[in-house]
């Protein structure tokens, strides 16, 4: 069965008459997938007050190189061209809709992956998102009625020639591993799903061959990803509430928050408890960290800064609950509150926790995780040599094509390909600090998708947030 999504040939793994009926009618207007349990306030209640209402997504924006992928609340997927100098333009808009995307896209070498509240895993060819003819989707789960997918995806590049996997956590309480390079001719499920006791909204984080995530059954899990294992579970740890946050790997710890208002530090090797920290409300957003400090945002509106021994270094009150996972730059921590305030907080040991910028009011709620892009901007021969050593060692650093300004100008395309290819493999919130520590200047940009159909790019420069552009997903620039 084939369906077309933005000129992309979508190959559907199984057929459900109800699901196909929805897809045939989806072009006529947004389909609201009502689900009483979505974003519930009582972690164990079946239905309740919520933060997001009907499942229409959280408008995440994800950047990869010069392309920004945006999911709108109407279900469109937009690709924007950001030339890096303040101009943004629309490349393409999806013809069909993907309802209810809550987390950032995952960017592979050739494919862009996303999960939707319609229960499908989408793999979209990068060229297809710009007018090509390829792509696929697959219903997640073992039955004919896939459950909503709220958690973000994780891409695992295994060692030893094993197949690359996309980890998908489902509302049905299971974690699935699908072949990231599915050929549409076989079953893409790599191994039987790992089953927890309740729904999963926690985006898995991967270290080596282990995935860490939480469940609404109140447990934090560590599972092995190797193919052919008889037992997946490495360890589990019981908290006092649902775990919706994505874990943070910090030194030898797994840092994760729970709806019991506590932040847990667990031994990554065996899951034993090292310490806990208690806030005044849920920990929903994932924590982030630099080399010495953990930054945990809470629904009580506070950003807590903790050291590895549980000492509270400082806290900063945003004035509204925090759902969006922040990003860490070389200039400080960029935080967005649910009511649409965005701020840069100082992480310098001397002036910890002070605001580096006046809060900027976006005028719309922010729930989706922030996205970050780092670009090295060396200017001298020495800075280029340091960068090229990081990318390819002495061989690349001593390449005569890149040794002088004249040579670099002549071979600019080859140089850009080397830099862009390496940067695409790096974790953005850590590579910036590595480059900066090595003496290589960087440009850092933060992308914010808001609930009013806008996406903004802020540059973090001279200890300030500077708005570079604002784009309304109805194809207009905004103030």
Buried (B, 14 or more C-beta within 10 A) or exposed (E): EEBEBBBBBBBBBEEBEEBEEBBEEBEEEBBEBEBEBBBBEEBEEEEBEBBBEBBBBBBBBBBBBBBBBBBBBBBBBBBBBBEBEEEBEBBBBBEBBBBBBBBBBBBBEBBBBBBBBBBBBBBBBBEBBBEBEBBBBBBBBEEEEBBBBBBBBBBBEBEEEBBBBBBBBBBBBBBBBBBBBBEEEEEBBBBEBBEBEBBBBBBBBBEEBBBBBBBBBBBBBBBBBEEEEEEBEBBBBEBEBBBBBBBBBBEEBBBBBBBBBBBBBBBBEEBEEBBBBEBEBBBBBBBBBBEEBBBBBBBBBBBBBBEBEEEEBBBBEBEBBBBBBBBBBBBBBBBBBBBBBBBBBBBEEEEBBEEBBEBBEBEBBBBBBBBBBBBBEBEEEEBBBBBBBBBBEEEBBEBEBBBEEEBBEEBEEEBEEBBEEBBEEBEBBBBBBBBBEEEBBBBBBBBBBBBBBBBBBBBBBEEBBEBBBBBBBEEEEBE
